[in-house]
């Protein structure tokens, strides 16, 4: 028996999407953006991974998690296998979450203030006569 445990921190890329299993249990899916720092590569490209939360955790995600939040996800790593229309097998990793903790919330009010600050800076630069 092997050890399968993963902990990742990332930014929620979209609102959690709710679905139901054939048993009627609620499940929630969403993607998180993961930024890595690696000394061996000159440019680190961020990547995303799908998160699946079930039952009670699914309902908590729907109530508390929003796009833009920074979350800490604990769970097990799995891969989903799909066959493309050309007959090739494509493997996609995902995390079956056992725990999700919100590290940083991004409120709509903060986003509005940031946009207003940017617009004010643009207007002030245009008013300069030279």
C-alpha positions as a printed NumPy array, in Angstrom:
array([[  0.   ,   0.   ,   0.   ],
       [  1.426,   3.379,  -1.02 ],
       [  1.186,   6.856,   0.414],
       [ -0.928,   9.3  ,  -1.581],
       [ -1.133,  12.721,   0.106],
       [ -0.838,  16.156,  -1.459],
       [ -1.023,  19.721,  -0.165],
       [ -1.226,  22.626,  -2.624],
       [ -1.773,  26.346,  -2.339],
       [ -3.431,  28.143,  -5.206],
       [ -5.827,  30.786,  -6.444],
       [ -9.382,  29.723,  -7.282],
       [ -9.864,  30.37 , -11.01 ],
       [-13.67 ,  30.099, -11.228],
       [-16.728,  29.77 ,  -9.046],
       [-17.176,  26.197,  -7.727],
       [-19.485,  24.103,  -9.93 ],
       [-21.917,  21.71 ,  -8.222],
       [-22.924,  18.326,  -9.611],
       [-24.433,  15.151,  -8.16 ],
       [-23.23 ,  11.558,  -8.229],
       [-25.503,   8.691,  -9.267],
       [-26.13 ,   8.141,  -5.53 ],
       [-27.377,  11.719,  -5.172],
       [-24.355,  12.976,  -3.214],
       [-23.202,  16.527,  -3.965],
       [-19.752,  17.089,  -5.476],
       [-18.046,  20.351,  -6.367],
       [-15.355,  21.035,  -8.979],
       [-13.103,  24.046,  -9.434],
       [ -9.592,  24.786, -10.726],
       [ -6.772,  26.392,  -8.791],
       [ -3.771,  28.21 , -10.222],
       [ -0.448,  27.021,  -8.84 ],
       [  2.693,  29.115,  -9.137],
       [  5.983,  27.291,  -8.713],
       [  9.467,  28.55 ,  -8.018],
       [ 12.185,  26.436,  -9.543],
       [ 15.826,  27.475,  -9.677],
       [ 16.58 ,  25.23 , -12.675],
       [ 14.246,  27.056, -15.06 ],
       [ 14.531,  30.681, -16.11 ],
       [ 10.777,  31.203, -16.532],
       [  8.277,  29.383, -14.389],
       [  4.888,  29.021, -16.002],
       [  1.927,  28.776, -13.657],
       [ -0.216,  25.694, -14.016],
       [ -3.681,  24.764, -12.857],
       [ -5.17 ,  21.624, -11.37 ],
       [ -8.76 ,  20.513, -10.868],
       [-10.075,  20.09 ,  -7.326],
       [-12.972,  17.785,  -6.455],
       [-14.75 ,  18.053,  -3.096],
       [-17.539,  15.748,  -2.008],
       [-20.449,  15.581,   0.402],
       [-20.176,  17.995,   3.38 ],
       [-17.004,  19.636,   2.046],
       [-18.803,  20.295,  -1.259],
       [-21.54 ,  22.272,   0.474],
       [-18.965,  24.263,   2.466],
       [-17.121,  25.119,  -0.762],
       [-20.316,  26.424,  -2.339],
       [-21.017,  28.62 ,   0.683],
       [-17.541,  30.027,   1.315],
       [-15.214,  29.748,  -1.709],
       [-15.243,  32.271,  -4.556],
       [-13.162,  33.056,  -7.594],
       [ -9.94 ,  34.839,  -6.623],
       [ -9.6  ,  33.315,  -3.143],
       [ -6.259,  31.798,  -2.162],
       [ -6.85 ,  28.318,  -0.738],
       [ -4.83 ,  25.49 ,   0.787],
       [ -6.058,  22.12 ,  -0.509],
       [ -5.218,  18.8  ,   1.151],
       [ -6.184,  15.483,  -0.35 ],
       [ -5.237,  12.644,  -2.67 ],
       [ -3.862,  12.946,  -6.197],
       [ -5.636,  11.003,  -8.953],
       [ -5.609,  10.957, -12.745],
       [ -8.583,  10.789, -15.063],
       [ -8.142,   9.004, -18.378],
       [ -9.978,  10.171, -21.498],
       [ -9.74 ,   9.054, -25.098],
       [ -9.405,  11.868, -27.629],
       [-11.297,  11.893, -30.914],
       [ -8.052,  10.763, -32.601],
       [ -7.874,   7.651, -30.425],
       [ -5.117,   8.794, -28.064],
       [ -5.308,   8.455, -24.293],
       [ -5.1  ,  11.733, -22.38 ],
       [ -4.439,  11.763, -18.644],
       [ -5.544,  14.684, -16.483],
       [ -4.544,  15.   , -12.809],
       [ -6.972,  16.154, -10.142],
       [ -7.1  ,  16.371,  -6.358],
       [ -9.835,  14.67 ,  -4.349],
       [ -9.874,  17.131,  -1.447],
       [-10.201,  16.047,   2.162],
       [ -9.698,  19.559,   3.55 ],
       [ -9.795,  23.059,   2.08 ],
       [ -8.708,  26.134,   4.016],
       [ -9.186,  29.706,   2.836],
       [ -5.919,  31.607,   3.236],
       [ -6.918,  34.906,   1.644],
       [-10.275,  36.273,   0.569],
       [-10.605,  38.738,  -2.28 ],
       [-13.78 ,  40.728,  -1.772],
       [-15.673,  42.52 ,  -4.518],
       [-15.128,  45.776,  -2.635],
       [-11.33 ,  45.32 ,  -2.879],
       [-11.607,  44.654,  -6.624],
       [-13.748,  47.785,  -7.117],
       [-11.256,  49.914,  -5.148],
       [ -8.322,  48.547,  -7.176],
       [-10.105,  49.36 , -10.464],
       [-10.977,  52.881,  -9.239],
       [ -7.351,  53.521,  -8.222],
       [ -6.132,  52.458, -11.669],
       [ -8.688,  54.703, -13.406],
       [ -7.686,  57.682, -11.217],
       [ -4.015,  57.183, -12.109],
       [ -4.846,  57.085, -15.831],
       [ -6.85 ,  60.324, -15.614],
       [ -4.104,  62.136, -13.683],
       [ -1.466,  61.162, -16.266],
       [ -3.641,  62.456, -19.125],
       [ -4.079,  65.855, -17.402],
       [ -0.338,  66.58 , -17.536],
       [  0.15 ,  69.234, -20.263],
       [  3.611,  68.158, -21.462]])
